[in-house]
Amino acid sequence: MRGYLAFTRGRDAIAELDGLRAFAILLVLARHGIRPFWQEAAPLFPVAGWDAAVPLLNGWIGVDLFFVLSGFLIAHHILRRWGGGFGNTGVRDYLIKRALRIVPAYYAVLFIAALGWIPAYSPGSEALGLRIAYHMLFFQDYLPANIVVPFWSLGVEEKFYLLAPLLLVLLLKLRRPAWQYAAMASLAFVPLGLRCLTYLTHPEITTYDEFFPVFRSPFHVSFDGLAVGTLCALLYRDRARLAGLAGNWLFWGGLAPIAGLLAVAPLLDDGVGFFAKSGLQTVLSVGMGGVVLGAALGGGPGGFLRQWWLLVLARISFSLYLIHLTLLPGIRQTLDAAIGLDTLAPAVQALIFLPVFALASVAAALVLHYLVEKPFLLLKDRIRVVPVTPAAPVGLVAGS
């Protein structure tokens, strides 16, 4: 039992990335926890003319960090385990392992939420069967993610998971590593071009609700981070040969523009202009690529990122991402009934609500993790991967 409850790292894990994954989910929790109390007309936590709630409000960028981490880790594991040469058995094993990682916990929360089994949370009953069906098929990035809103990003990631083996096989057919990097970098900028074209055809979009289903949610305009993460995995593979990759410079250089954007002003909530609809996601993806690759190379506050509490958050981050938003209405209703939360000033409401929301979300995520997610993760780990060793393209094994 103690072993089942323990949180441990695998021998080949890049420990610093657990810390980044933990911060990604903390950013998302902050966003959803603070949003009900924020008002554009007045600062929530005024500090010398600046609203200290702004970095929390911009916590949606945690999803972009998740995208970069997913792109990096999927590509890294494929390169390390299969070397880019799959064969039928490799593809089968990869798809089974991905399904065991994602589907059980996702389906559990999908059905629990859809059936109204979470107190005070109701996704509505209109066309519920159809909505459940397309969520089961991971089409909620193109169709409304209207059972649990954060599920939209799973639609994006699942499409990448399906494409990743083919993408890497094609990339590795390019004999020179420099060509592989160039091809992947070019692909990473495709969503930017598509968003710019979309801007020309939809100049009337100015609000977040209009912006989200057109510029943010669909896979074809939002895979920047996944592509940047894949590029970072290729560079990490060749780290021994690319002596110029300095972890500290990459980490802090990538973090600087992200921190600036995070703190200055609400990025989407007070209107969306050309930059938000075109280049913002690219800037975030490139900056976070620097952070992820820099951390993987040992740069940044590595000792801090390896702390145990961050490992715990990283391990339950998927369950936490799935469940947290569904708890928000029930927690707010409970606090209002207990202490009259809604009668207090917005800043006081937020200061009371945020820690309760965070603790309740972590508790629910632990239950989901141990009862649903972990049994299938253990089953996934029992699948023995047989590496395929084809004639390796130039650069494939460099630095591995």
C-alpha positions in Angstrom: 0.0 0.0 0.0 2.8 2.4 0.9 4.4 1.8 -2.5 1.1 2.5 -4.3 0.6 5.8 -2.5 4.2 6.9 -3.0 5.3 9.5 -5.6 8.6 8.6 -7.2 10.6 9.5 -10.3 11.8 7.0 -12.9 15.5 6.6 -13.4 15.5 8.4 -16.7 13.1 11.2 -15.7 14.2 14.8 -16.1 13.4 16.0 -12.6 13.3 19.7 -13.4 10.4 19.2 -15.8 8.3 17.9 -12.9 8.7 21.3 -11.3 7.7 23.1 -14.5 4.6 20.9 -14.8 3.6 21.7 -11.3 3.9 25.4 -12.0 1.8 25.0 -15.2 -1.1 23.5 -13.1 -0.7 26.2 -10.4 -1.0 28.9 -13.1 -4.2 27.3 -14.4 -5.7 27.0 -10.9 -4.8 30.6 -10.2 -6.6 31.7 -13.4 -9.8 29.9 -12.7 -9.8 30.7 -9.0 -9.3 34.5 -9.4 -11.5 35.0 -12.6 -14.9 35.1 -10.8 -13.8 38.0 -8.6 -11.9 40.2 -11.1 -13.6 43.2 -12.6 -12.2 45.3 -15.4 -13.4 48.5 -13.9 -11.5 48.3 -10.7 -8.2 46.6 -9.6 -8.7 43.6 -7.3 -5.4 43.9 -5.4 -4.2 47.5 -6.1 -0.5 48.0 -5.5 0.9 51.5 -6.5 -1.4 51.7 -9.4 -0.9 48.1 -10.5 -3.3 45.2 -9.9 -1.4 42.3 -8.3 -4.2 40.0 -9.5 -3.0 40.4 -13.1 -0.4 37.6 -13.0 -3.1 35.2 -11.5 -5.6 36.3 -14.2 -3.1 35.5 -16.9 -2.5 32.0 -15.5 -4.2 30.6 -18.6 -0.6 30.6 -20.1 -0.1 27.5 -18.0 -1.8 25.6 -20.8 0.8 26.8 -23.2 3.5 25.5 -20.8 1.7 22.2 -20.8 1.8 22.1 -24.6 5.6 22.7 -24.7 6.2 20.1 -22.1 4.0 17.6 -23.9 5.7 18.2 -27.2 9.1 17.8 -25.6 8.3 14.7 -23.5 6.5 12.8 -26.3 9.2 13.5 -28.8 11.9 12.7 -26.2 10.4 9.4 -25.3 9.8 8.4 -28.9 13.4 9.2 -29.8 14.8 7.4 -26.7 12.6 4.3 -26.9 12.0 3.7 -30.6 14.7 5.8 -32.2 12.1 7.0 -34.7 11.7 3.6 -36.2 8.4 2.2 -35.1 7.1 -0.7 -37.1 3.6 -2.1 -36.4 4.4 -3.2 -32.9 5.9 0.1 -31.9 2.9 2.1 -33.1 0.6 -0.3 -31.3 2.5 0.0 -28.1 2.8 3.8 -28.3 -1.0 4.2 -28.9 -1.9 1.8 -26.1 0.3 3.6 -23.7 -1.1 7.0 -24.7 -4.6 5.8 -24.3 -4.0 4.3 -20.8 -2.4 7.6 -19.8 -5.2 9.9 -20.9 -8.5 8.1 -21.5 -9.5 6.5 -18.2 -9.3 9.6 -15.9 -10.6 11.9 -18.7 -13.6 9.7 -19.4 -14.3 9.3 -15.6 -14.5 13.1 -15.1 -16.3 13.6 -18.4 -19.2 11.2 -17.4 -19.3 12.3 -13.7 -19.6 16.0 -14.8 -22.0 15.3 -17.7 -24.3 13.2 -15.5 -24.5 16.0 -12.8 -22.8 14.0 -10.1 -20.6 16.9 -8.9 -22.5 19.2 -6.4 -23.6 22.5 -7.9 -22.0 21.8 -11.3 -24.3 21.4 -14.2 -23.2 21.3 -17.9 -26.9 21.5 -19.1 -28.9 18.8 -20.7 -29.4 20.2 -24.2 -28.0 17.7 -26.8 -26.1 16.1 -24.0 -25.6 12.8 -25.8 -24.1 14.5 -28.9 -21.8 16.6 -26.7 -20.6 13.5 -24.8 -20.0 11.7 -28.0 -17.8 14.3 -29.6 -15.9 14.8 -26.3 -15.2 11.1 -26.3 -13.7 11.5 -29.7 -11.6 14.5 -28.6 -13.3 17.0 -31.0 -13.9 19.6 -28.4 -11.2 21.9 -29.7 -13.3 22.4 -32.9 -16.7 21.9 -31.3 -17.7 23.7 -28.0 -15.9 22.4 -24.9 -19.2 22.9 -23.0 -19.1 20.0 -20.5 -15.9 21.1 -18.8 -14.2 24.0 -20.5 -10.5 23.1 -19.9 -11.1 19.9 -21.9 -10.5 21.9 -25.1 -6.8 21.5 -24.7 -7.1 17.7 -24.6 -8.5 17.8 -28.1 -5.4 19.7 -29.2 -3.0 17.3 -27.4 -4.7 14.1 -28.6 -4.3 15.2 -32.3 -0.7 15.8 -31.7 -0.2 12.4 -30.0 -1.7 10.7 -33.1 0.5 12.7 -35.4 3.7 12.7 -33.4 5.1 9.2 -34.6 4.5 10.1 -38.3 6.0 13.5 -37.8 9.2 12.2 -36.2 9.6 9.5 -38.8 9.4 12.1 -41.5 11.7 14.4 -39.7 14.3 11.8 -39.2 14.4 11.0 -42.9 16.2 14.4 -43.2 19.8 13.2 -42.9 21.3 16.3 -41.3 20.2 17.4 -37.9 20.2 21.1 -39.0 17.6 20.2 -41.6 15.5 18.5 -38.9 15.7 21.6 -36.7 14.8 23.9 -39.6 11.8 21.8 -40.7 10.5 21.6 -37.1 11.0 25.4 -36.6 9.2 26.1 -39.8 6.3 23.9 -38.7 6.1 25.7 -35.4 5.4 29.0 -37.2 2.6 27.6 -39.3 -0.1 28.4 -36.6 1.1 32.0 -36.6 0.5 32.3 -40.3 -2.9 30.7 -40.0 -3.9 33.1 -37.2 -2.8 36.1 -39.3 -4.9 34.8 -42.2 -7.8 34.3 -39.8 -7.4 37.8 -38.5 -7.9 39.2 -42.0 -11.1 37.2 -42.5 -12.5 38.0 -39.0 -11.5 41.6 -38.2 -14.7 42.0 -36.2 -13.7 39.8 -33.3 -12.8 41.9 -30.3 -14.1 39.9 -27.2 -12.7 36.8 -25.5 -15.8 34.8 -26.1 -15.6 35.4 -29.8 -11.8 35.0 -29.9 -11.6 31.6 -28.1 -13.3 29.3 -30.6 -11.6 30.9 -33.6 -8.0 31.9 -32.6 -7.3 29.8 -29.5 -9.0 26.4 -29.3 -8.7 24.7 -32.8 -5.7 22.4 -33.2 -4.5 24.0 -36.4 -4.1 27.5 -34.8 -2.8 26.3 -31.4 -0.1 23.6 -31.9 2.7 26.2 -31.6 3.8 25.0 -28.2 3.7 21.3 -29.1 5.9 22.0 -32.2 8.3 24.1 -30.2 8.5 21.3 -27.6 9.3 18.8 -30.3 12.1 21.1 -31.6 13.5 21.3 -28.1 13.5 17.5 -27.8 15.6 17.3 -31.0 18.0 19.8 -29.6 18.2 18.0 -26.3 18.9 14.8 -28.2 22.0 16.4 -29.7 23.0 18.3 -26.6 26.5 16.7 -26.5 27.3 18.0 -30.0 25.6 21.4 -29.5 28.0 22.7 -26.9 26.6 26.2 -27.4 23.3 25.3 -25.7 23.6 27.1 -22.3 20.9 26.0 -19.9 20.9 29.2 -17.8 20.8 31.5 -20.8 17.9 29.6 -22.3 16.0 29.3 -19.1 16.2 32.9 -17.9 16.1 34.3 -21.4 12.9 32.4 -22.1 11.4 33.3 -18.8 12.0 37.1 -19.1 9.4 37.9 -21.8 6.9 35.5 -20.3 7.2 37.2 -16.9 6.8 40.6 -18.5 3.7 39.6 -20.3 2.3 37.8 -17.3 2.6 40.8 -15.0 1.9 43.9 -17.1 -1.8 43.7 -17.9 -4.6 41.2 -18.6 -3.6 39.6 -21.9 -7.1 38.6 -23.1 -9.7 39.7 -20.5 -9.9 43.4 -21.4 -10.2 42.9 -25.1 -8.2 41.1 -27.8 -6.3 43.1 -30.4 -4.0 42.0 -33.3 -1.1 40.8 -31.2 -3.4 38.6 -29.0 -4.9 37.1 -32.1 -1.6 36.5 -33.9 1.8 36.6 -32.2 1.0 36.2 -28.5 0.9 32.5 -28.6 4.1 32.3 -30.6 6.0 34.5 -28.2 4.7 32.4 -25.3 5.6 29.1 -27.0 9.2 30.2 -27.9 9.8 31.6 -24.5 8.5 28.5 -22.8 10.6 26.4 -25.2 13.6 28.2 -23.8 12.5 27.6 -20.2 11.8 23.9 -20.8 15.0 23.2 -22.8 17.1 25.3 -20.4 15.7 23.4 -17.4 16.3 20.1 -19.1 19.9 21.1 -19.6 20.4 22.0 -16.0 19.8 25.7 -16.1 17.6 27.8 -13.9 16.7 27.0 -10.3 17.2 23.3 -10.7 17.3 22.5 -7.0 14.0 24.3 -6.4 12.3 22.6 -9.4 13.3 19.2 -8.0 11.5 19.6 -4.7 9.2 16.9 -3.5 6.0 19.0 -3.2 6.4 20.0 -6.9 6.8 16.3 -7.8 3.5 15.5 -6.1 1.7 18.3 -7.9 3.3 17.2 -11.2 2.1 13.6 -10.7 -1.5 14.6 -10.0 -1.5 17.5 -12.5 -3.6 15.7 -15.1 -6.2 14.7 -12.5 -6.1 18.2 -11.1 -6.5 19.8 -14.5 -9.5 17.6 -15.2 -11.4 18.1 -12.0 -10.6 21.5 -10.6 -13.1 23.7 -12.5 -16.0 21.5 -11.8 -15.6 22.1 -8.0 -15.7 25.9 -8.3 -19.5 26.5 -8.1 -19.9 24.1 -5.2 -17.1 25.6 -3.2 -18.4 29.1 -3.7 -21.9 28.1 -2.7 -20.6 26.4 0.4 -18.5 29.4 1.5 -21.4 31.8 0.8 -23.7 29.7 3.0 -21.1 29.3 5.7 -19.7 32.9 5.9 -21.7 35.0 3.5 -18.9 35.1 1.0 -20.8 37.1 -1.6 -21.5 39.9 0.8 -17.8 40.6 1.3 -15.6 42.9 -0.8 -14.3 41.2 -4.0 -10.7 41.2 -2.8 -11.7 39.6 0.5 -13.8 37.0 -1.3 -10.8 36.1 -3.5 -8.4 35.8 -0.6 -10.7 33.4 1.2 -11.8 31.5 -1.8 -8.4 30.8 -3.5 -6.8 28.7 -0.7 -10.0 26.7 -0.1 -10.4 26.1 -3.9 -6.8 25.0 -4.2 -7.0 22.6 -1.2 -10.3 21.1 -2.3 -9.0 20.7 -5.9 -5.9 18.9 -4.7 -7.9 16.6 -2.5 -10.3 15.7 -5.3 -7.3 15.2 -7.7 -5.7 12.8 -5.2 -8.8 10.7 -5.1 -9.1 10.7 -8.9 -5.4 9.9 -9.2 -5.4 6.9 -6.8 -8.8 5.5 -7.8 -8.7 5.9 -11.5 -5.5 7.3 -13.0 -2.8 5.3 -11.2 -4.1 1.8 -11.8 -4.0 2.4 -15.5 -0.6 4.1 -15.3 0.7 1.0 -13.6 -0.8 -1.1 -16.4 0.8 1.2 -18.9 4.2 0.7 -17.3 3.9 -3.0 -17.6 3.9 -2.8 -21.4 7.4 -3.7 -22.4 8.7 -1.5 -25.2 11.0 -3.3 -27.7 13.2 -0.7 -29.3 13.5 -0.7 -33.0 17.0 -0.2 -34.3 16.9 0.9 -38.0 19.8 2.4 -39.8 20.0 5.6 -37.7 19.9 8.9 -39.6 22.8 11.3 -39.0 22.3 13.0 -35.6 19.8 10.5 -34.3 22.1 9.2 -31.6 24.1 12.3 -31.0 24.1 13.2 -27.4 21.6 10.5 -26.4 
